[in-house]
Amino acid sequence: RKKHTYKYLFHELHNKAAQLNMTFNPCTIMSDFEGTLAEILKIEVRITLV
């Protein structure tokens, strides 16, 4: 659960969405509390954490 792993994951999700002529823009992402994931979500997905 390292920062570069999450960054890679979201990069691949963005790429796959683009290949399908879609936009990766989730309105909800569920996870157990993972500080690194929360940090990446704010940057990569521009999501507001609740």
C-alpha positions as CSV (number, residue, x, y, z in Angstrom):
1,R,0.0,0.0,0.0
2,K,2.5,2.5,-1.2
3,K,1.8,5.9,-2.7
4,H,3.3,4.9,-6.1
5,T,1.1,1.8,-6.3
6,Y,-2.1,3.9,-5.8
7,K,-0.9,6.5,-8.3
8,Y,-0.2,3.7,-10.8
9,L,-3.7,2.2,-10.2
10,F,-5.5,5.5,-10.8
11,H,-3.3,6.3,-13.8
12,E,-4.4,2.9,-15.3
13,L,-8.1,3.6,-14.5
14,H,-7.9,6.9,-16.3
15,N,-6.2,5.3,-19.3
16,K,-8.7,2.5,-19.5
17,A,-11.6,4.9,-19.3
18,A,-10.0,7.0,-22.1
19,Q,-9.7,3.8,-24.3
20,L,-13.4,3.2,-23.8
21,N,-14.2,6.9,-24.7
22,M,-15.2,7.5,-21.1
23,T,-14.1,9.7,-18.3
24,F,-13.0,8.3,-15.0
25,N,-14.9,10.5,-12.6
26,P,-16.3,8.4,-9.7
27,C,-18.8,10.0,-7.4
28,T,-18.1,7.4,-4.6
29,I,-15.1,5.4,-3.7
30,M,-15.4,3.1,-0.6
31,S,-12.4,1.9,1.3
32,D,-11.3,1.0,4.8
33,F,-9.3,3.9,6.3
34,E,-6.1,4.1,4.4
35,G,-4.2,7.3,4.8
36,T,-2.1,6.9,1.7
37,L,-5.2,6.2,-0.4
38,A,-7.0,9.2,0.9
39,E,-4.0,11.4,0.0
40,I,-3.9,10.1,-3.5
41,L,-7.7,10.4,-4.0
42,K,-7.5,14.1,-3.2
43,I,-4.8,14.5,-5.9
44,E,-5.6,12.0,-8.7
45,V,-9.4,12.0,-8.5
46,R,-10.0,15.4,-7.0
47,I,-12.5,13.9,-4.6
48,T,-13.8,15.5,-1.4
49,L,-13.3,13.1,1.5
50,V,-16.2,12.8,4.0
